[in-house]
Amino acid sequence: MRLSALDPLIPLNELREELLKLPKGYSFYEQEIIDFLSRRRWGESNRRIDRTTFWRWRNDNGIEHQKVFSRLDLLKLCQICDHYRIDGTRSEYLAMMKNKKKVALNK
C-alpha cells in the first residue's frame, strides 16, 4: 500500500483500520511519511514539512532515529500533525502526552 493512495485527511480511526490490513512488520520510508504528513497538514497546498519539524515530531513521540517507520509510528506522527493542523501548540501536545503516560502508569 502506498500512502499516496490514501486520502490525507482520513480520520485516525479509519487510518488505523487501513493500516491493520497490512502484513505484520510492514513499514514506510521517511520520505513517503513526510509527503503524507505534508498533505495532511496543509491539504492541497504545496507547502511541505521540513526535516527539522519532522525530527521534532518524531522526538516528541519517542520515535527512534531511523529511515523506516512502523504503522504505529505513522499513527503517532499523524496525531501530532492533526494537533498542529488545528493550531495546537507544542507545549499543549507535550502536556497531553505526559497526561496519557500518567494515566497508563496508573492502570
C-alpha positions as CSV (number, residue, x, y, z in Angstrom):
1,M,0.0,0.0,0.0
2,R,1.2,3.5,-0.8
3,L,0.3,6.3,1.5
4,S,-0.1,8.5,-1.6
5,A,-3.2,6.4,-2.5
6,L,-4.9,7.3,0.8
7,D,-6.9,10.5,1.4
8,P,-4.5,12.5,3.6
9,L,-7.4,13.7,5.8
10,I,-8.6,10.2,6.6
11,P,-9.7,10.2,10.3
12,L,-7.2,8.4,12.6
13,N,-9.6,5.6,13.4
14,E,-10.1,4.8,9.7
15,L,-6.4,5.1,9.1
16,R,-5.7,2.7,11.9
17,E,-8.1,0.2,10.3
18,E,-6.5,0.5,6.9
19,L,-3.0,0.0,8.5
20,L,-4.2,-3.1,10.3
21,K,-5.0,-4.7,6.9
22,L,-1.2,-4.6,6.1
23,P,1.0,-7.5,6.8
24,K,2.7,-7.6,10.2
25,G,6.0,-5.8,10.1
26,Y,5.0,-3.6,7.2
27,S,7.0,-0.3,7.2
28,F,7.1,3.1,5.5
29,Y,10.1,5.1,4.3
30,E,10.7,8.6,5.8
31,Q,10.1,10.5,2.5
32,E,6.8,8.8,2.0
33,I,5.7,9.7,5.5
34,I,6.9,13.3,5.1
35,D,4.9,13.6,1.8
36,F,1.7,12.2,3.5
37,L,2.1,14.4,6.6
38,S,2.6,17.5,4.4
39,R,-0.6,16.8,2.6
40,R,-2.4,16.0,5.9
41,R,-1.1,19.3,7.5
42,W,-1.8,21.7,4.6
43,G,-4.2,19.9,2.3
44,E,-3.8,20.8,-1.4
45,S,-1.2,23.4,-0.7
46,N,2.4,22.8,-2.0
47,R,3.8,23.5,1.5
48,R,6.0,20.8,2.9
49,I,7.0,19.7,6.4
50,D,10.7,20.3,6.6
51,R,13.2,17.8,8.1
52,T,13.6,19.8,11.4
53,T,9.9,19.7,12.0
54,F,9.7,16.0,11.2
55,W,12.6,15.3,13.5
56,R,11.0,17.3,16.3
57,W,7.6,15.5,15.8
58,R,9.5,12.2,15.8
59,N,11.4,13.1,19.0
60,D,8.2,14.4,20.8
61,N,6.7,11.0,20.2
62,G,9.7,9.0,21.3
63,I,10.4,7.5,17.9
64,E,14.0,6.5,17.5
65,H,16.1,8.0,14.7
66,Q,15.5,5.8,11.7
67,K,14.7,5.9,8.0
68,V,12.0,3.2,8.1
69,F,8.8,3.6,10.2
70,S,6.2,1.2,11.5
71,R,2.4,1.5,11.3
72,L,2.3,2.7,15.0
73,D,5.0,5.4,14.2
74,L,2.8,6.7,11.4
75,L,-0.3,6.9,13.6
76,K,1.7,8.8,16.3
77,L,3.0,11.2,13.6
78,C,-0.5,11.8,12.2
79,Q,-1.7,12.5,15.7
80,I,0.8,15.3,16.2
81,C,0.2,16.5,12.7
82,D,-3.5,16.8,13.4
83,H,-2.8,18.7,16.7
84,Y,-0.8,21.3,14.8
85,R,-3.4,21.5,12.0
86,I,-6.0,22.7,14.4
87,D,-3.5,25.4,15.7
88,G,-2.3,23.4,18.8
89,T,1.0,24.3,20.4
90,R,3.9,22.1,21.2
91,S,3.6,22.7,25.0
92,E,-0.1,21.6,24.8
93,Y,0.9,18.5,22.8
94,L,3.7,17.6,25.3
95,A,1.3,18.1,28.2
96,M,-1.3,15.9,26.6
97,M,1.3,13.1,26.0
98,K,2.5,13.5,29.6
99,N,-1.0,13.0,30.9
100,K,-1.5,9.9,28.7
101,K,1.6,8.4,30.2
102,K,0.4,9.2,33.7
103,V,-3.0,7.5,33.1
104,A,-1.3,4.5,31.5
105,L,1.0,4.1,34.5
106,N,-1.9,4.3,37.0
107,K,-3.8,1.5,35.3
